Amino acid sequence: MGNKWPTYEDYFRFVQHEWESADPATREELVAELTRLIIEAPGQAVSAEFPMINKITELRPIGQRHRSAGVLTAPVGCRDFLLSADD
């Protein structure tokens, strides 16, 4: 795949582990925050098919690499999840 996961199945298991590592309250907060950010854009809505969990877990390694880039405005539970290293 051109990254640290040799197969998509390995990546998918990583995503599942990342999501399950967050407590339920943080998961709710992450979904609410990403939803808010999407609908904040004029004329935007969140489709029922939007892969919310995948997008949130994809943002975590980005947050880990770019700790000073905007994530500090996220709610505390979101910020903790996005910045914590769990490789």
C-alpha positions in Angstrom: 0.0 0.0 0.0 3.0 2.3 0.1 2.9 2.8 3.9 3.5 0.7 7.0 0.6 -1.6 6.3 1.4 -4.3 3.7 -2.3 -5.0 3.0 -5.6 -3.1 3.3 -6.7 -5.7 5.9 -3.8 -4.7 8.1 -4.7 -1.1 7.7 -8.4 -1.8 8.5 -7.4 -3.7 11.7 -5.2 -0.7 12.7 -8.2 1.6 12.2 -10.4 -0.7 14.3 -7.8 -0.7 17.0 -7.4 3.0 17.0 -11.2 3.6 17.3 -11.6 0.9 20.0 -8.7 2.5 22.0 -10.8 5.6 22.6 -13.4 5.6 25.3 -17.0 6.0 24.3 -17.3 9.6 25.4 -14.3 10.6 23.4 -15.7 8.7 20.3 -19.0 10.7 20.6 -17.0 13.9 21.0 -14.9 13.1 17.9 -17.9 12.4 15.8 -19.7 15.5 17.0 -16.7 17.7 16.3 -16.0 16.4 12.8 -19.7 16.7 12.0 -19.7 20.3 13.3 -16.7 21.1 11.1 -18.3 19.6 8.0 -21.6 21.4 8.4 -19.9 24.6 9.3 -19.0 25.0 5.6 -21.8 26.7 3.7 -24.2 24.3 2.1 -22.6 21.2 3.5 -24.1 18.2 5.2 -22.9 14.8 6.4 -24.0 11.9 4.3 -25.1 8.8 6.1 -22.5 6.9 4.1 -19.7 9.2 5.2 -16.9 7.0 6.7 -16.7 9.1 9.9 -14.6 6.6 11.9 -12.1 6.1 9.1 -11.7 9.8 8.7 -11.2 10.4 12.4 -8.6 7.6 12.7 -6.9 8.9 9.5 -6.5 12.3 11.2 -4.8 10.8 14.3 -1.4 10.1 12.7 -1.6 13.6 11.0 -2.2 15.1 14.4 0.7 13.2 15.9 3.0 14.5 13.1 1.7 18.1 13.2 1.0 18.8 16.8 0.9 22.6 16.4 -1.4 22.7 13.4 -4.9 23.8 14.5 -5.9 20.7 16.5 -5.4 22.6 19.7 -8.7 24.3 19.1 -10.5 20.9 19.2 -12.3 19.9 22.4 -10.0 18.3 25.0 -11.1 14.7 24.4 -10.6 15.0 20.7 -7.3 16.7 21.1 -6.0 14.0 23.5 -7.1 11.3 21.1 -5.6 13.0 18.0 -2.3 13.8 19.6 -1.6 10.7 21.6 0.9 8.3 20.1 -0.4 4.7 20.0 1.6 3.1 17.2 
